[in-house]
Amino acid sequence: YPNAVLVEGFTDDIPIHSAVYPSNWELSVARSAAVVRLLTFGGVDSRRLAAVGYGENQPVARNDTAEGRQRNRRVVLLIDEDSRVRLTLRK
């Protein structure tokens, strides 16, 4: 299929401070980039893909419970009917 795929990464709101991921932004982007890498290894044309990270923004659950934080640590794939990724990002 020629559809564009936007891969979005998210985290919970607990600040991360590590040598690899200095912030939740970097962690969320790493999550989405890892999925993009898996998709390309699986044969998806990389020109159809984009990775973006939102950090702790846009939670789907409350962060005051372990279950809520776990739900907020996620990756979402958005598949667009338009095959051009850049146009997808401008919407």
C-alpha positions as CSV (number, residue, x, y, z in Angstrom):
1,Y,0.0,0.0,0.0
2,P,1.3,3.5,-0.7
3,N,-0.2,5.1,2.4
4,A,1.9,7.5,4.5
5,V,2.5,6.3,8.1
6,L,3.1,8.7,11.0
7,V,4.6,7.0,14.0
8,E,4.0,9.0,17.3
9,G,5.8,8.3,20.5
10,F,4.6,9.2,24.0
11,T,5.8,8.9,27.6
12,D,4.3,9.3,31.1
13,D,5.0,12.5,33.1
14,I,7.8,11.2,35.3
15,P,10.9,13.1,34.3
16,I,13.7,10.9,32.9
17,H,17.4,11.9,33.2
18,S,19.7,9.4,31.7
19,A,22.8,9.5,29.5
20,V,20.8,8.0,26.6
21,Y,17.6,9.9,27.1
22,P,18.1,13.3,28.8
23,S,14.4,14.1,28.6
24,N,11.0,12.6,27.9
25,W,11.1,14.2,24.5
26,E,14.1,12.2,23.5
27,L,12.6,9.0,24.9
28,S,9.3,9.5,23.0
29,V,11.2,10.1,19.7
30,A,13.3,7.1,20.3
31,R,10.2,5.0,20.8
32,S,8.7,6.2,17.5
33,A,12.1,5.9,15.7
34,A,12.4,2.3,16.8
35,V,9.0,1.4,15.3
36,V,10.0,3.2,12.1
37,R,13.2,1.1,12.0
38,L,11.2,-2.1,12.5
39,L,8.8,-1.1,9.7
40,T,11.7,-0.4,7.3
41,F,13.4,-3.7,8.2
42,G,10.0,-5.3,7.4
43,G,10.0,-3.8,3.9
44,V,8.0,-0.6,4.3
45,D,9.4,2.1,2.1
46,S,11.1,4.7,4.3
47,R,9.8,7.5,2.2
48,R,6.3,6.7,3.5
49,L,7.3,7.0,7.2
50,A,7.8,9.8,9.7
51,A,8.6,9.6,13.4
52,V,7.5,12.2,15.9
53,G,7.7,12.4,19.7
54,Y,5.3,14.2,22.1
55,G,7.0,13.4,25.4
56,E,4.6,13.5,28.3
57,N,2.1,15.7,26.4
58,Q,-1.2,14.3,25.2
59,P,-1.7,11.6,27.8
60,V,-4.6,9.1,27.4
61,A,-4.7,8.3,31.1
62,R,-4.0,9.9,34.4
63,N,-0.4,9.8,35.5
64,D,-1.1,9.4,39.2
65,T,-1.4,5.6,39.0
66,A,1.0,2.9,37.7
67,E,-1.7,1.7,35.3
68,G,-2.2,5.2,33.9
69,R,1.5,5.8,33.5
70,Q,1.8,2.5,31.7
71,R,-1.0,3.5,29.2
72,N,0.7,6.8,28.5
73,R,4.0,5.0,27.5
74,R,2.9,4.2,24.0
75,V,3.4,4.4,20.3
76,V,0.6,5.3,17.9
77,L,0.6,4.6,14.2
78,L,-1.5,7.0,12.0
79,I,-2.0,5.7,8.5
80,D,-3.1,8.4,6.1
81,E,-4.9,7.9,2.8
82,D,-2.4,10.4,1.2
83,S,0.8,8.7,0.2
84,R,2.9,11.9,0.9
85,V,4.1,12.0,4.5
86,R,5.0,15.7,4.4
87,L,1.5,16.7,3.5
88,T,0.2,14.5,6.3
89,L,2.3,16.5,8.8
90,R,1.0,19.9,7.7
91,K,-2.7,19.1,8.4
